[in-house]
Amino acid sequence: MPLMVKWAFLTRYLEMKAQHYREMSPDELESTLQELQTHLFDLRSQAVTEKLENSKAIVNAKRDIARVKTIIRERTQTQRSIFDSHS
């Protein structure tokens, strides 16, 4: 598969994943963040004990955590800007 096709697929996949997180409520995002952090801890434990089958799973978990944190931050900044504009 050519590199451009892979990149287009990857970009579309990540946008779909981010869109899925954006559709969640704040409570769902917080619980998802906790689950992802627990999952990352488990993956790191598996890596230390050499039972981790897919080393890319740690990278993917970190990226998912970053996506969720970014969406939470975007929402808080949006709320702040709305609050500041009404003050």
C-alpha positions in Angstrom: 0.0 0.0 0.0 1.5 3.4 -1.0 2.5 5.7 1.8 -0.1 8.4 0.9 -2.9 5.9 1.1 -1.7 4.7 4.5 -1.5 8.3 5.7 -5.0 9.1 4.5 -6.4 6.0 6.1 -4.6 6.8 9.4 -5.7 10.4 9.4 -9.3 9.4 8.8 -9.1 6.7 11.5 -7.8 9.2 14.1 -10.4 11.8 13.2 -13.1 9.2 13.7 -11.6 8.2 17.1 -11.4 11.9 18.2 -14.9 12.5 17.0 -16.1 9.5 19.1 -14.5 11.1 22.2 -16.0 14.5 21.3 -19.5 13.0 21.4 -19.0 11.9 25.0 -20.3 13.8 28.0 -17.8 15.2 30.5 -18.5 12.4 32.9 -17.9 9.8 30.2 -14.7 11.5 29.3 -13.4 11.4 32.8 -14.3 7.8 33.3 -12.7 6.9 29.9 -9.6 8.8 31.0 -9.4 6.8 34.2 -9.9 3.5 32.3 -7.2 4.4 29.7 -4.7 5.3 32.5 -5.4 2.0 34.3 -4.9 0.2 30.9 -1.6 2.0 30.4 -0.5 1.0 33.8 -1.4 -2.6 33.1 0.5 -2.5 29.8 3.6 -1.1 31.4 3.4 -3.9 34.0 3.2 -6.4 31.2 6.2 -4.8 29.5 8.3 -5.1 32.7 7.4 -8.7 33.1 8.0 -9.4 29.4 4.4 -10.5 28.9 3.5 -7.7 26.5 2.7 -9.1 23.1 2.2 -5.8 21.2 4.7 -3.1 22.2 2.8 -0.6 20.1 -0.1 -0.9 22.5 1.7 1.4 25.0 2.1 4.1 22.3 -1.5 3.8 21.3 -2.7 4.0 24.9 -0.6 7.2 25.4 -2.1 8.7 22.3 -5.7 7.9 23.4 -5.0 9.5 26.8 -3.6 12.6 25.0 -6.7 12.8 22.8 -9.1 12.6 25.8 -7.1 15.2 27.7 -7.0 17.5 24.7 -10.8 17.4 24.3 -11.3 18.0 28.0 -8.9 21.0 27.8 -10.7 22.4 24.7 -14.0 22.2 26.5 -12.7 24.0 29.6 -11.1 26.7 27.5 -14.3 27.2 25.5 -16.3 27.5 28.7 -13.8 30.1 30.0 -13.9 32.1 26.9 -17.8 32.1 27.1 -17.6 33.1 30.7 -15.0 35.9 30.0 -17.1 37.3 27.2 -20.2 37.6 29.4 -18.3 39.3 32.2 
